[in-house]
């Protein structure tokens, strides 16, 4: 397949003298490609080290410790075993590594201690099945990407922490003073964490129950009691009423550190729950939450939105003719084509199968048509080599709907989906409503 965009967003550099994994290397690659990363295999330490030094992306560096017993040391040419100390010394110190080890190696605590003290990101025991290894590596990719903003709503007086430092760590604090309107602020701002001081809880003990009983409440959101001094009875009462945790607020710096650790876990959870593993895009769950928050923001700021539903034309024929693996490649290339043309504030989701949803921020229906049609043209220009010398081009159809003409995420989707149906019925490879119809209704 040809094309200027890289097919896989992430890479693993794997040092292994003999390929030990159950099944075979081809199957390992197949699993990795479905999770949107590629594995490059190395059998010489010097080549591996050179590749790591040249790599400036978000790659993972995977080392099979058994390779040590099959690699000759440059320092001792007659010895066939490379010592662990020599390996650790030669690895670039500004990277972190994932180690694969045998059960026997894993039972040695001193070895584990030496690894974790030497730029170890993680270690795993083998033998390990291909799909399990790939899933664990995917989770590590997710954990390394922690740049999403975490929003915190706080009911009560600020504890005196360094707000600028928190914001630099991508944590935004929204203060609120009235417990009886906190549920409205939470609905409006969709925070990831809600903090309530012990003073405010004692004023209005029902505040957490009101937040939790809302059928649209985010199950990932944490509600935390901030408590000064020691009052176990109050803490027990708070936890019984629905709080997820209790933090001491006497030390603002310690409190900030605990919240930042919590934020990292929330980011990971949201990625694992709300992302499509094959493309790294939002899935249905992730899209619903972010789209609702974006609509609330649009209402507050008086901005328009445009939602588009996209479906690859004749995708069943693609799968039936060239196989599901090739169909996955087409889906992946479409996701990259769309993602490359997003702007700040936009959302992109693989909604299911070959269907995608894009939300354009601060965008009218007419502007949305131009942007989505440009994406359609860009995807159609991608050449796919289905066989040596046999290049094909594929297309998608799309439908659009705009806010505030349609006010909820569900109304926007249903309208855009109806427009997608019109595009399919009208001959495919087009975006509906057509510009002239937009002008008539605008």
Secondary structure, DSSP 4 states (H G I P E B T S, - for coil): ---SS-S-SEEEEEE-SS--SSS-HHHHHHHHHHTTEEEEEE-SHHHHHHHHHH--SS-EEEEEGGGGGGS--SSSTT-----HHHHHHHS-TTS-EEEEE-HHHHT-HHHHHHHHTTTEEEEEESS--HHHHHHHHHHHHHHH---S-EEEEEES------HHHHHHTTEEEEEE--GGGHHHHHHHH--SEEEEEHHHHHH-TTHHHHHHH-TT--TT-EEEEEE-S--HHHHHHHHHHT-SEEEE-SSHHHHHHHHHHHHHHHHHHHHHHHB-TTT-SB-HHHHHHHHHHHHHHHHHHT--EEEEEEEETTHHHHHHHH-HHHHHHHHHHHHHHHHTT--TT-EEEEEETTEEEEEEET--HHHHHHHHHHHHHHHHT--EEEETTEEE---EEEEEEEETTS-SHHHHHHHHHHHHHHHHHTTSSSEES-HHHHHHH-
